[in-house]
Amino acid sequence: MSQERFPVLWIGQVAVVTLPGEIDVNNAELVREDLLSVLDHGATLLVADLSKTTFCDSAGVSALVQTFRRATGSGSSMRLVVATPAVQRVLSITGVDRLVETFPSVAGSLAGPFEQGGPPPSESATARADTDGEGSA
């Protein structure tokens, strides 16, 4: 049984995790745990969707970097979707945008070729949403 607290959309072995509006010291550990859980469920590409995130502090940045390290260490890929200037600036200042590929939209993050972890998802891939934490990967 999946225990994620944030919505997860699975497209084959690609997982898109929608993250909250703010990621800070109060919830960064939950974000990290959920992202790592998705990797543990076999995601070959993890897309962290921060498109609605308007604030991310150093604890949030650390959670993203730790997840990226786990993903690459296990042969998976990770991408970030960033749409707000404040979050883009934090990722730029910290250098995370040079470490992890960033995209302005989920569609854009899914369109590019994978650096590792297999072929990109096809348009005909069946998607399943796990928004209530009851589904499995």
N, C-alpha and C positions, 0 to 999 in steps of 0.2 A: 504494500500500500504506500502510495506516495504521501509525503508529509509537507510538501511545499506550501508556504503561506502566500506566495505571490503567483498570479496567473501564469500558466505554462501552456504554450501552444506547441504541439509536436507535429512536425512534418517529416515523416520517416524518422531518421535519426538526428534530425535538426530540432533543437529546442529554442523557442523564443520565450524569454522570461520577461514579463512586464514588471518593472521595478517601481517603487513608490515615488511620490512627488518630492519627498525629501529623504536623503540618505545621510544619516549622521551617527554620532556615537550611540544614540538610543536604539537604532535598528540595524546598524552596519553588520553586526554579528549574525542577525537573522538573514540578511541579504546574502552574506557569504555562505552560510549554511545551506540556504536554498539553491544557490548557484552550484555549489559543490554536490549537492544531492542530485541535481539534474545531470551533472557529469557522471556521477556514480550509476545513474540509470541508463547510461550508454549513449549519451549525446556525442556525436562526432563533430558537430558544430553547435556552439552555444552562443546565442545572440542575446545580449543583455540590453533590453529595451529601456533606455533612459529618456525616451522622447518626451515624457511628461514630468521628468525630474527637473526641478528648478533649483535644488540645492544639494550639494554633495561636499561633505567636509573630508578631512584627512582620514577619518575612520572608514568612510565610504570608499575613498580612493584605495586604501589599503585592502579592503575586501575585494575590490575589482582586480587588483594586482595579484593577490593571493590566488584568486580563481583562475586568472590567466596562467599563472605558473603551474597550477595543477592541470589545467587543460593541456598545455603544451607538453608537460611531462608525461601525460598519459596518451599522447598522440591525437588529441582533439584540437579543434580550433575555437577561438573565441573572437567575437566581434561586438562592438558597442554601437548602439543607435543613440545619437545625441542631437537634440533639436533646440536646446535652449542655450543662449549665449553664456550664461553664468556657469553652467556645467562644462561647456566647451572650453571656457577660459581656465577653469580649475584643471582640467585634463591636459591642457596645453602647458600651463605653468609647471605642473608636476612631471611633464614628459610622458604621461600615460598615452596620449594620442600618438606618440611615436612608437610605443610598445605594442599597443593593441589597435587594430584597424577600427576606425570610426566611420560611421555612415549617417546621413541625415534622415534616413527612413528605414523601416524594417524591410520594405521591398528592395531597397538598394543593398542592404546587407545580405539579402538572400540571392541577389543576382550575380554577384562576383564569384569567381572560381575559388575553391577551397585551396588553402596553402597546404593543408594536411587533413587527414580524416575522411577522404573519399570525395566522390563527385557532389556537385551542388544539387539541391533539391529540384525536382522537375515540377513544372506547373501542374502536372496531373497527380502529384503526390497527394495522398489522403492526409488531411489535417485533422487532429483531434485536440480539443481544448481540455486542459485539466485545470479548471479554475476553482474547483471546490476541494482540491486535495484528495479526491477519492480515486482518481485514475492511476494508471501505472504506465511506465515507459516501455 
